[in-house]
Amino acid sequence: MVQGLAFVLILLSQFSLIYCNTEIINFGVQDAVSSLQRAQLPVELSAGANKIESIILLNETVEGRDTGDLWLSLDTGGSWDAYVRFTLRISWAASYPTDFSISLYNPPGALLERVKYAHIQAVHSGVFTPPVERTSEPLRVPFTVILEPLAFGVLPLSVQPVLVCLGVVIHSVLAKMAMEARKESVLKAMKRK
């Protein structure tokens, strides 16, 4: 029992070693979002290719802050037809002080109901210490974008294996505790006779 509990504690202690930021938006296929007024040339995410690793260039200055953006086409059809809710997740290292935001749009004409456009905007939120003179070189922020369906409308598919492993560990710990409790109750009953 102590070994199983120690394993769980060691596993949980490792979560503090993760240093990244994440922006998440959950959406449904039928969710009402604004229609896009003009056509963009987005990168496509779909069931076949649901992850991209990219670098966003913060090369425009708005209100004294460096900004950049990226357009994505989110195709939730094909092998994902059985799902009606999805999550779009952006992750980036905390060592890049940047704020990301996600806005969803319907494509022009909205003929494809299982397709949405995502506009990802990034704004540099850090302060240079010591202050540095700006060069014409844009800031580069590496990030990862993942599109995945939500099982039962709330659980990302990538989380399911972790939950199964935790369930197995918790079940084995509880089974050992129950076995020990049974042994103790049998021993106490035998001593009384």
Solvent accessible surface area in square Angstrom, and as a share of the most:
residue,aa,sasa,rsa
1,M,98,0.44
2,V,111,0.64
3,Q,148,0.66
4,G,16,0.16
5,L,89,0.44
6,A,42,0.32
7,F,107,0.44
8,V,25,0.14
9,L,107,0.53
10,I,108,0.55
11,L,66,0.33
12,L,89,0.44
13,S,61,0.39
14,Q,86,0.38
15,F,113,0.47
16,S,79,0.51
17,L,113,0.56
18,I,110,0.56
19,Y,161,0.61
20,C,63,0.38
21,N,54,0.28
22,T,61,0.35
23,E,59,0.26
24,I,91,0.46
25,I,47,0.24
26,N,77,0.40
27,F,3,0.01
28,G,4,0.04
29,V,7,0.04
30,Q,134,0.60
31,D,55,0.28
32,A,106,0.82
33,V,40,0.23
34,S,71,0.46
35,S,57,0.37
36,L,19,0.10
37,Q,164,0.73
38,R,161,0.59
39,A,82,0.64
40,Q,29,0.13
41,L,180,0.90
42,P,36,0.22
43,V,67,0.39
44,E,100,0.45
45,L,0,0.00
46,S,24,0.16
47,A,32,0.25
48,G,80,0.77
49,A,58,0.45
50,N,48,0.24
51,K,105,0.44
52,I,35,0.18
53,E,128,0.57
54,S,38,0.25
55,I,92,0.47
56,I,8,0.04
57,L,65,0.32
58,L,1,0.01
59,N,95,0.49
60,E,106,0.47
61,T,94,0.55
62,V,79,0.46
63,E,171,0.77
64,G,69,0.67
65,R,113,0.41
66,D,14,0.07
67,T,22,0.13
68,G,9,0.09
69,D,73,0.38
70,L,37,0.19
71,W,35,0.12
72,L,0,0.00
73,S,13,0.08
74,L,0,0.00
75,D,43,0.22
76,T,2,0.01
77,G,11,0.10
78,G,60,0.57
79,S,94,0.60
80,W,23,0.08
81,D,83,0.43
82,A,96,0.74
83,Y,62,0.23
84,V,97,0.56
85,R,78,0.29
86,F,0,0.00
87,T,3,0.02
88,L,0,0.00
89,R,47,0.17
90,I,0,0.00
91,S,33,0.22
92,W,17,0.06
93,A,41,0.32
94,A,50,0.38
95,S,93,0.60
96,Y,79,0.30
97,P,59,0.37
98,T,4,0.02
99,D,83,0.43
100,F,11,0.05
101,S,52,0.33
102,I,21,0.11
103,S,39,0.25
104,L,17,0.09
105,Y,52,0.20
106,N,29,0.15
107,P,13,0.08
108,P,59,0.37
109,G,65,0.63
110,A,51,0.40
111,L,161,0.80
112,L,113,0.56
113,E,113,0.51
114,R,49,0.18
115,V,18,0.10
116,K,8,0.03
117,Y,29,0.11
118,A,0,0.00
119,H,22,0.10
120,I,0,0.00
121,Q,76,0.34
122,A,0,0.00
123,V,50,0.28
124,H,19,0.08
125,S,39,0.25
126,G,20,0.20
127,V,125,0.72
128,F,74,0.31
129,T,116,0.68
130,P,106,0.67
131,P,120,0.76
132,V,85,0.49
133,E,159,0.71
134,R,116,0.43
135,T,96,0.56
136,S,119,0.77
137,E,99,0.44
138,P,31,0.19
139,L,45,0.22
140,R,127,0.46
141,V,4,0.02
142,P,51,0.32
143,F,8,0.04
144,T,30,0.18
145,V,0,0.00
146,I,36,0.18
147,L,0,0.00
148,E,8,0.04
149,P,2,0.01
150,L,5,0.03
151,A,9,0.07
152,F,185,0.77
153,G,22,0.21
154,V,116,0.66
155,L,41,0.20
156,P,27,0.17
157,L,53,0.27
158,S,61,0.39
159,V,51,0.29
160,Q,57,0.25
161,P,82,0.51
162,V,81,0.47
163,L,82,0.41
164,V,99,0.57
165,C,83,0.50
166,L,50,0.25
167,G,38,0.37
168,V,96,0.55
169,V,29,0.16
170,I,92,0.47
171,H,128,0.57
172,S,49,0.32
173,V,17,0.10
174,L,99,0.49
175,A,48,0.37
176,K,97,0.41
177,M,83,0.37
178,A,42,0.33
179,M,97,0.43
180,E,85,0.38
181,A,60,0.46
182,R,141,0.51
183,K,111,0.47
184,E,97,0.44
185,S,63,0.41
186,V,82,0.47
187,L,103,0.51
188,K,117,0.50
189,A,45,0.35
190,M,128,0.57
191,K,169,0.72
192,R,198,0.72
193,K,204,0.87
